[in-house]
Amino acid sequence: MNDRVKEFQREGLSVSEACHIAGVGRTKLYEFLSSGALTARKVGKKTLILRQDLMRFLANLPKAA
């Protein structure tokens, strides 16, 4: 059972989890959401960011000079 739990990875991330993974603060993440650069889903009152959307967003950020 413990091995199965380690393999499990949620696809829907909370705003806090997405901030942690992306390395940005809540304000910046909400700026990305309001600009349409990153999309979110709603489940009732909860905001979820799909892991694949977050990874795509991060991969498309401009490279540092």
N, C-alpha and C positions, 0 to 999 in steps of 0.2 A: 504494500500500500504506500509506503513512504517513497519508493522509487517512482510510483505513478504520480504522486503529488509534485515531485521535483520536475517531471517532464511537462506538467500542465502549465500553460502560460495563457493568461487571460488576453483576449483580443480587444476588449473594451477597457480603456484606461480612464481613471478619474482625472480631473484637472491636476490635482496634486501629483499623481503618478506621472502624468505626461510632462509636467514641469521638471520633475526629478530626472526623468530619462533624457529630456532635451537639454537640461542644464540652464534653464531660464526661469525667471520668476513668474508669478501668476499674472501680474500686470502685462508683461510682455507677451505671454501666451494668449491672453484675452485680446491683445492688439492684433495678433496674427489671426485669431478667430474672427474678429470684427472686420478685418480687411479682406477676408475671404482666402487668405493664403493657406489657412489650415481649416479643415471642416470638423464639425462636432455633431454628435447625435444627442437627442434627448430621450430619456426613459423616465417618464414622469417629471420630477423636478431635477433629476440627476443629469448632469452633462457628461457624456462619454466621448472620448476620442479614440477612434480605432487605431490599433497599433500600426497597421499598414499605412494609414493616412499620415501618422506622425513620422514614420520612417521615410515615406516618400517626400514629405515636407523637408525633413532634415537633409535628405540626399540632394534636394534641389536648391539648397541655400548656396549663395555664391562662395567660391573658394577664396580663402584669405590670400592677400598679396604677399 
